[in-house]
Amino acid sequence: MQLICWLIGVYMFVVLVRIVLSWFPVSYGSPMVPVSRALAAVTDPILDPLRRAIPPVRLGAAAMDLSPLILILGLSILRSIIC
């Protein structure tokens, strides 16, 4: 049970890192490209269905993707139930 709680915490951290890195553009050839791709490979299988279900919030000309925040909230609730 402790391992599951730890894995949920690690996954929440990975999602948070992906959120922060999404604020900074990664140019081709940058050493951050493999990191960005790895984070996307780990988080996209869960975030993609959430993105299809939850439309982005429009903020004028920009849009904000709420799916990572919803995922973190869901994982926090799951973690509090399990742990």
Secondary structure, 3 states (H helix, E strand, C coil): CHHHHHHHHHHHHHHHHHHHHHCCCCCCCCCCHHHHHHHHHHHHHHHHHHHHHCCCEEECCEEECCHHHHHHHHHHHHHHHHC
